[in-house]
Amino acid sequence: MLLLALASACQATDMNDVEKSIKDIKAEHESRLMAMPGVVSVGLGQDEAGNPIIVIGVENEEYSHTLTLPQELHSYPVRFQVMGTIKAQ
């Protein structure tokens, strides 16, 4: 019974560590990515299987083909999404 409780605690800690580390990775690279022409956002999301991913929003389809953007950051997949022009209100 004690082993089961310890295993559950370790799994919960591992999930928090995964979530924290993807947030840290996003924060580490966000300034550099946002400085690229055409990049309008950097966020977190999930793939079709529910795994964490980093989502880079680009202004239009052209930027997703012309920018040299990473396919992954520290083993987390990166996906691109056309967002359009974002204006502060």
C-alpha atoms as one frame of an Amber mdcrd trajectory, in Angstrom:
protein
   0.000   0.000   0.000   2.816   2.378   0.870   4.525   1.670  -2.458   1.327
   2.513  -4.299   1.038   5.833  -2.459   4.685   6.649  -3.212   4.259   5.737
  -6.867   1.199   8.000  -7.140   3.062  10.865  -5.478   5.981  10.434  -7.886
   3.670  10.452 -10.901   1.979  13.637  -9.700   5.367  15.269  -9.156   6.534
  14.139 -12.603   3.469  15.684 -14.266   4.073  18.989 -12.445   7.734  18.901
 -13.469   6.767  18.327 -17.117   4.299  21.193 -17.059   6.770  23.471 -15.309
   9.602  22.614 -17.657   7.609  23.344 -20.823   6.611  26.688 -19.282  10.267
  27.376 -18.476  11.312  26.432 -22.004   8.653  28.707 -23.499   9.794  31.573
 -21.263  13.435  30.940 -22.159  12.820  31.219 -25.926   9.844  33.595 -26.095
  11.789  36.864 -26.479  13.940  35.495 -29.287  10.948  34.037 -31.128   8.827
  37.178 -30.717  11.687  39.264 -32.178  11.381  37.367 -35.477   9.428  39.176
 -38.208   5.966  37.700 -38.596   5.808  35.987 -35.198   2.857  37.370 -33.238
   2.546  34.948 -30.311   4.182  32.106 -28.407   1.971  29.857 -26.351   1.354
  26.375 -25.010  -1.068  23.806 -26.324  -1.650  20.107 -26.811  -1.311  17.823
 -29.793  -4.018  15.398 -30.928  -2.946  12.867 -28.273  -3.009  15.451 -25.463
   0.770  15.850 -25.201   2.145  19.326 -24.410   3.438  21.396 -27.330   4.690
  24.921 -27.936   2.543  26.914 -30.379   4.085  29.758 -32.383   1.565  32.127
 -33.934   2.581  33.713 -37.228   0.970  36.652 -38.994   0.274  34.846 -42.270
   0.957  31.613 -44.143   3.988  33.103 -45.923   5.898  33.464 -42.648   5.372
  29.808 -41.744   7.253  28.901 -44.954   9.959  31.581 -45.021  11.014  31.820
 -41.367  13.539  29.410 -39.960  11.548  28.300 -36.949  12.400  25.291 -34.786
  10.543  21.989 -35.153  11.061  21.383 -31.431  12.482  23.101 -28.364  14.193
  20.895 -25.792  12.312  17.814 -27.068   8.893  19.541 -27.022   7.270  19.684
 -30.460   6.599  23.104 -31.958   3.511  23.783 -34.068   2.735  26.883 -36.095
  -0.624  28.567 -36.338  -1.579  31.426 -38.634  -3.036  34.087 -36.337  -3.252
  37.154 -38.560  -2.221  40.607 -37.431  -2.675  41.136 -33.710  -3.332  44.682
 -32.496  -3.492  45.875 -28.915  -6.801  47.420 -27.969
